C-alpha cells in the first residue's frame, strides 16, 4: 500500500511512502487474515494433531470457529491445541462459548464469550454466522420478520433473498418458495 506524502504542503515536493504492515480495513484485509490463519496451520502441521490442523482449515468462517466434537475430552484437547497453534501465528482466540460447563471451565475466564462465568440456565442466545444458537438447548433457530411486500414474483423473491442461511438449514423451505 503506497501513498504520496509531503512534509511541506506549500511545496510541490512529494514522495512515495509505503506501509510496512497491513492496515486494518483495507479491502484485502479479510483475505490476508484467512491466508495467515491457513498458513499458520500449514507451517505448524507437524507439531499438532491432524484433527487440529483440519479444524483450522475447515471450521473457521472468517473469524468465527464452529466445531462439534464427540466428547468433552476431545473438545478440551482441541481448544487447548487450537489456542497453542494459533498463538504461534500471532492469533489470540477469544469469545469461547460452549453448551458444556466442563468445557467452559477449561477456558480462561478472559477468553470466554462473557467476562463473567457463563450460566447455561439463563436461556442464553448467541449468534454464529448470523444464525441464532440457543446455547441451553443446543439448537439453531431462525427469526424472520414479516416484510410488507406485494405477493408478486418479485416480492416473493425479495423475501427469499433476505434469508441468511450460510449453512443451508432452511434451504428446503427456501427452494420450495
Long-range contacts (C-beta under 8 A, 24 or more apart in sequence): 1-26, 30-62, 33-62, 33-63, 34-60, 34-62, 36-89, 36-90, 36-91, 37-86, 37-89, 37-91, 39-89, 40-85, 40-86, 40-88, 40-89, 40-91, 41-85, 43-88, 43-89, 44-85, 44-88, 44-89, 47-85, 48-81, 48-84, 48-85, 49-81, 51-78, 52-78, 52-81, 52-82, 52-85, 53-85, 55-82, 56-82, 56-85, 56-86, 61-129, 61-166, 64-128, 64-129, 65-93, 66-128, 66-129, 72-100, 72-102, 72-103, 75-100, 75-103, 76-102, 76-103, 76-106, 79-103, 79-106, 79-107, 80-106, 83-111, 97-126, 97-135, 99-135, 99-136, 99-138, 129-166, 129-167, 130-164, 130-166, 131-164, 131-165, 131-166, 131-167, 131-169, 140-169, 142-169, 142-170
